[in-house]
Amino acid sequence: MSMSWQELRKEAYGLSVSDRLALVEAIIRSLQNELRPRPAASDEVWERLRGSLKTDAPPATDDEVEAMLEQRREEKYL
């Protein structure tokens, strides 16, 4: 299902300020990626990154991730 421009705009105005700012950020990132595509990372880079992210701690829950994202938005935009 795709939205018309008017429907999308109406939905965007219904979002909270922090969600609208996050939406703007996501749109800007998508445009940057299209306008300045970066070369794909090699398999070696991905393996090194994967190894650097290993931890013994359990993964964060969805609620914890949402709280972290909200805190980051508040720090960034307020």
SVG drawing of the C-alpha trace seen along z (x, -y; Angstrom):
<svg xmlns="http://www.w3.org/2000/svg" viewBox="-4 -22 44 36">
<polyline fill="none" stroke="black" stroke-width="0.4" points="0.0,0.0 1.4,-3.3 0.4,-6.7 -0.3,-9.8 1.9,-12.9 -1.1,-14.5 -1.7,-11.4 2.0,-11.1 2.2,-14.8 -0.9,-14.4 0.6,-11.4 3.9,-13.2 2.1,-16.2 0.5,-13.7 3.8,-12.5 5.5,-13.8 8.3,-16.3 11.0,-13.8 9.5,-11.3 9.2,-14.0 12.9,-14.9 13.8,-11.2 11.9,-11.0 13.7,-14.0 17.0,-12.5 16.1,-9.2 15.0,-11.0 18.3,-13.0 20.3,-9.8 18.5,-8.1 19.2,-11.1 22.8,-11.2 23.1,-7.5 21.6,-8.0 23.5,-11.1 26.9,-9.9 26.9,-6.1 29.7,-4.6 31.8,-1.7 30.7,1.6 32.7,2.8 34.8,5.9 34.1,9.2 37.3,8.6 35.9,5.3 32.6,7.0 34.4,9.8 36.5,7.4 33.4,5.3 31.5,8.4 34.3,9.5 34.6,6.1 30.9,6.1 30.9,9.5 30.0,9.3 29.0,11.7 26.0,9.5 22.6,10.6 21.1,8.5 19.0,5.5 15.2,6.0 12.9,4.1 11.9,1.8 15.5,1.1 16.4,0.3 13.4,-2.0 14.4,-3.8 18.0,-4.2 16.7,-5.6 14.4,-8.0 17.2,-9.2 19.5,-9.7 16.8,-11.8 16.3,-13.9 20.0,-14.5 20.3,-15.4 17.3,-17.5 16.3,-19.1"/>
</svg>
